């Protein structure tokens, strides 16, 4: 079992990457963090436009991350680009 601190506040939700040892999580303040769950390395931070973000999903190939908010109805899709290229 590996443990690491992904956020300094409460975690609202998280999702696993479909093919890599990567996890995306939303903290209570709305920041999304993408981390390697084997090493604990922070790979990317995404500052959302709304603090009520509470849903995450990778697309099937893991190249995009959808971030949603139930309370405001907002949805954004982020291209992850090279952020995960070195993760095996």
SEMI-562490 format. One record per residue (C-alpha): residue number from 1; residue in three letters; x, y, z. Coordinates in Angstrom, 3 decimals. Layout:
BEGIN
(logu NUM; "ALA"; (X; Y; Z))
...
This chain:
BEGIN
(logu 1; "UNK"; (0.000; 0.000; 0.000))
(logu 2; "UNK"; (1.256; 3.473; -0.888))
(logu 3; "UNK"; (0.175; 6.590; 0.951))
(logu 4; "UNK"; (0.788; 10.231; 0.092))
(logu 5; "UNK"; (-0.856; 13.578; 0.717))
(logu 6; "UNK"; (-2.629; 14.697; -2.437))
(logu 7; "UNK"; (-4.244; 17.782; -0.847))
(logu 8; "UNK"; (-3.961; 19.758; 2.366))
(logu 9; "UNK"; (-7.758; 19.844; 2.655))
(logu 10; "UNK"; (-10.578; 17.345; 2.382))
(logu 11; "UNK"; (-10.744; 15.336; -0.861))
(logu 12; "UNK"; (-14.125; 15.670; -2.576))
(logu 13; "UNK"; (-13.719; 12.948; -5.214))
(logu 14; "UNK"; (-11.091; 11.047; -7.158))
(logu 15; "UNK"; (-10.703; 8.879; -10.239))
(logu 16; "UNK"; (-8.121; 6.434; -11.542))
(logu 17; "UNK"; (-6.444; 6.755; -14.936))
(logu 18; "UNK"; (-7.514; 3.886; -17.246))
(logu 19; "UNK"; (-3.993; 2.612; -18.055))
(logu 20; "UNK"; (-1.362; 4.356; -15.895))
(logu 21; "UNK"; (-0.654; 4.454; -12.135))
(logu 22; "UNK"; (-2.231; 7.904; -11.968))
(logu 23; "UNK"; (-5.014; 9.337; -9.855))
(logu 24; "UNK"; (-6.848; 12.658; -10.236))
(logu 25; "UNK"; (-8.494; 14.234; -7.193))
(logu 26; "UNK"; (-10.420; 17.382; -6.281))
(logu 27; "UNK"; (-9.710; 19.105; -2.985))
(logu 28; "UNK"; (-12.268; 21.057; -0.984))
(logu 29; "UNK"; (-11.036; 24.363; -2.431))
(logu 30; "UNK"; (-11.622; 23.203; -6.014))
(logu 31; "UNK"; (-8.054; 22.475; -7.093))
(logu 32; "UNK"; (-7.570; 19.322; -9.166))
(logu 33; "UNK"; (-4.323; 17.450; -8.660))
(logu 34; "UNK"; (-3.055; 14.642; -10.835))
(logu 35; "UNK"; (-0.521; 12.378; -9.141))
(logu 36; "UNK"; (1.401; 9.180; -9.674))
(logu 37; "UNK"; (-0.044; 6.980; -6.927))
(logu 38; "UNK"; (2.993; 4.674; -6.883))
(logu 39; "UNK"; (5.521; 7.447; -6.198))
(logu 40; "UNK"; (3.317; 10.244; -4.820))
(logu 41; "UNK"; (4.750; 12.634; -7.423))
(logu 42; "UNK"; (2.471; 15.549; -8.312))
(logu 43; "UNK"; (2.234; 15.603; -12.114))
(logu 44; "UNK"; (-0.171; 18.472; -12.753))
(logu 45; "UNK"; (-2.368; 21.003; -10.958))
(logu 46; "UNK"; (-5.512; 22.442; -12.461))
(logu 47; "UNK"; (-7.110; 25.471; -10.837))
(logu 48; "UNK"; (-10.815; 25.131; -11.611))
(logu 49; "UNK"; (-13.004; 28.158; -12.142))
(logu 50; "UNK"; (-15.468; 26.995; -9.522))
(logu 51; "UNK"; (-14.990; 25.724; -5.977))
(logu 52; "UNK"; (-17.985; 23.429; -6.290))
(logu 53; "UNK"; (-16.224; 20.972; -8.633))
(logu 54; "UNK"; (-17.202; 17.491; -7.515))
(logu 55; "UNK"; (-16.916; 15.111; -10.469))
(logu 56; "UNK"; (-13.925; 13.780; -12.433))
(logu 57; "UNK"; (-13.510; 11.335; -15.305))
(logu 58; "UNK"; (-10.686; 10.411; -17.656))
(logu 59; "UNK"; (-11.581; 9.594; -21.255))
(logu 60; "UNK"; (-10.889; 5.944; -22.238))
(logu 61; "UNK"; (-7.394; 6.697; -23.574))
(logu 62; "UNK"; (-6.508; 8.878; -20.569))
(logu 63; "UNK"; (-5.553; 11.927; -22.645))
(logu 64; "UNK"; (-8.349; 14.165; -21.325))
(logu 65; "UNK"; (-9.887; 14.832; -17.938))
(logu 66; "UNK"; (-13.474; 16.048; -17.519))
(logu 67; "UNK"; (-14.224; 18.152; -14.442))
(logu 68; "UNK"; (-17.817; 18.815; -13.463))
(logu 69; "UNK"; (-19.925; 20.607; -10.895))
(logu 70; "UNK"; (-23.394; 19.437; -9.886))
(logu 71; "UNK"; (-24.355; 22.659; -8.160))
(logu 72; "UNK"; (-23.529; 25.012; -11.041))
(logu 73; "UNK"; (-23.849; 22.669; -14.013))
(logu 74; "UNK"; (-20.340; 23.568; -15.221))
(logu 75; "UNK"; (-18.253; 21.102; -17.192))
(logu 76; "UNK"; (-14.727; 21.544; -18.515))
(logu 77; "UNK"; (-12.536; 19.114; -20.433))
(logu 78; "UNK"; (-8.767; 19.432; -20.111))
(logu 79; "UNK"; (-6.173; 18.092; -22.530))
(logu 80; "UNK"; (-3.437; 16.561; -20.399))
(logu 81; "UNK"; (-0.765; 16.890; -23.091))
(logu 82; "UNK"; (2.684; 15.826; -21.932))
(logu 83; "UNK"; (1.821; 15.767; -18.205))
(logu 84; "UNK"; (1.646; 11.942; -18.151))
(logu 85; "UNK"; (4.137; 11.030; -20.882))
(logu 86; "UNK"; (6.870; 9.808; -18.500))
(logu 87; "UNK"; (4.555; 7.697; -16.327))
(logu 88; "UNK"; (4.684; 3.968; -17.083))
